[in-house]
Amino acid sequence: MARPLSPKQQACLDVVSRWLFEYGFPPSLAEIAEELKIAKPTAQSHVGKLLGKGALRRIWGRLMLPQGDNPHE
């Protein structure tokens, strides 16, 4: 069973998911921070926790959703 996400982690995941759907590539940490109105190190922390929980993964250094987890597909 997947570990639950905090509301802030879910907001971060939503930004990444939307960017992947709309633009075809993930946002940078600076873009995540700007959209969520948080500091870049805080965005990095949220992304790190999402990676640790398996809600995101890195492929060739880029953030991606686990296969089949894009709600926009």
C-alpha positions as CSV (number, residue, x, y, z in Angstrom):
1,M,0.0,0.0,0.0
2,A,1.4,3.4,-0.9
3,R,2.2,5.8,1.8
4,P,-0.2,8.8,1.9
5,L,0.9,12.2,0.6
6,S,0.6,15.4,2.6
7,P,-1.5,18.2,1.0
8,K,1.7,20.0,0.0
9,Q,3.3,16.9,-1.5
10,Q,0.0,16.3,-3.4
11,A,0.1,19.9,-4.7
12,C,3.7,19.4,-5.9
13,L,2.7,16.1,-7.6
14,D,-0.2,17.9,-9.3
15,V,2.1,20.5,-10.7
16,V,4.5,17.9,-12.1
17,S,1.6,15.8,-13.5
18,R,0.0,18.9,-15.2
19,W,3.3,20.0,-16.7
20,L,3.9,16.5,-18.1
21,F,0.5,16.5,-19.7
22,E,0.5,20.1,-21.0
23,Y,4.1,20.5,-22.1
24,G,5.4,17.0,-22.4
25,F,8.2,17.5,-20.0
26,P,8.5,18.0,-16.2
27,P,8.9,21.4,-14.5
28,S,12.2,22.5,-13.0
29,L,12.5,22.9,-9.3
30,A,12.3,26.7,-9.8
31,E,9.1,26.4,-11.7
32,I,7.5,24.1,-9.1
33,A,8.6,26.6,-6.4
34,E,7.1,29.5,-8.3
35,E,3.8,27.8,-8.9
36,L,3.4,26.7,-5.3
37,K,4.8,30.0,-3.9
38,I,7.5,28.2,-1.9
39,A,11.3,28.4,-1.8
40,K,13.3,26.2,-4.2
41,P,14.8,24.2,-1.3
42,T,11.3,23.4,-0.1
43,A,10.3,22.3,-3.6
44,Q,13.4,20.1,-3.6
45,S,12.3,18.6,-0.3
46,H,8.8,17.8,-1.5
47,V,10.2,16.2,-4.7
48,G,12.6,14.2,-2.7
49,K,9.8,12.9,-0.5
50,L,7.7,12.1,-3.5
51,L,10.6,10.1,-5.0
52,G,11.0,8.3,-1.7
53,K,7.3,7.4,-1.6
54,G,7.3,6.2,-5.2
55,A,4.9,8.9,-6.4
56,L,7.6,10.2,-8.7
57,R,10.6,8.6,-10.3
58,R,13.6,9.9,-12.3
59,I,14.3,8.7,-15.8
60,W,17.5,10.1,-17.3
61,G,17.5,12.8,-14.6
62,R,13.9,13.9,-15.4
63,L,11.0,13.7,-13.1
64,M,8.3,11.3,-14.3
65,L,5.2,9.7,-13.0
66,P,5.2,5.9,-12.5
67,Q,3.7,4.3,-15.6
68,G,-0.1,4.4,-15.6
69,D,-0.3,7.1,-12.9
70,N,-1.0,10.1,-15.1
71,P,-4.6,11.2,-14.5
72,H,-4.5,13.2,-17.7
73,E,-4.0,10.1,-19.9
